[in-house]
Amino acid sequence: MKQLLIYDRPIALNRHQHRHLRIKPSLSDYQFASKLNSVPLTVTEFGDALRDYPIVFAGSPDNASMPVALLGLTQAENLFVQDDGLWDAGTYVPAFLRRYPFVVADQDQADNFAVCVDGSFLSEEPDAVALFDENGADTPALAQAVKFLADYQQAVARTRAFMEQLREHKLLVDKAIHVDRKGVARQSLNGFCIVDEARLNKLGARALEKLSRTGALGLAYLQVASLGNVKRLASRLDARSQVPSPLH
């Protein structure tokens, strides 16, 4: 999955060149994510994401690199973005989306990276938020964003280590999700994999101890448990697809 899938025009920030750069003040509008039916997820988010989303791994068992949270069961539909752009109340918003409009230029560096901002989020409105002060120093808003990006990059590094362990023990298996709804043709999602619970349960004591020590064992079972949320997504799809009854 492309890391820049929600960014139209990333601009690498330069405190001299962009001294007067400002961005829109509110991040409560998630219309930019309304066409995403999945989004990258880090292992630090599994506990929160488990309440709302099925967690799967994009790609095949041999090359899957990141977990993703499923946000919808049809192409180009996010069931959590409401008509007014707000995220459905009470559900966890993945960090990949919360960091918008900021992103790092080098996804492979956890501690040393350049900060970019999506050019489509720039604004000249009076209430727009400045990124640099008159001396070129980071404003509190930018400092907070940089801290968030640094934490996110560290979480990505942990996630890649987790994925390496799953591949090492051959715990990933291809999976297709089929959703049958009354009066509607079967919905199918392909192109991802999941943890094979049967293989996981058959691992030897040494392998299980290693996975447990690194936290990977618990994360693997969280991923398995999250698949129960497929039915919840189907219920959301049903609710959104209903045709309003005529007024009497």
Secondary structure, DSSP 8 states (H G I E B T S, - for coil): --TTTT-SSEEE--TTTTTT-EE-S-----GGGTT-SEEE--GGGHHHHTTT--EEEES-TTT---EEEE--SSTT--TTB-TTS-B-TTS---HHHHTTTEEES-TT-SSS--EEEEGGGB--STT-EESB-TTS-B-HHHHHHHHHHHHHHHHHHHHHHHHHHHHHTT-EEEEEEEEEETTEEEEEEEEEEEE-HHHHHT--HHHHHHHHHHTHHHHHHHHHHHTTHHHHHHHHHHHHH-------
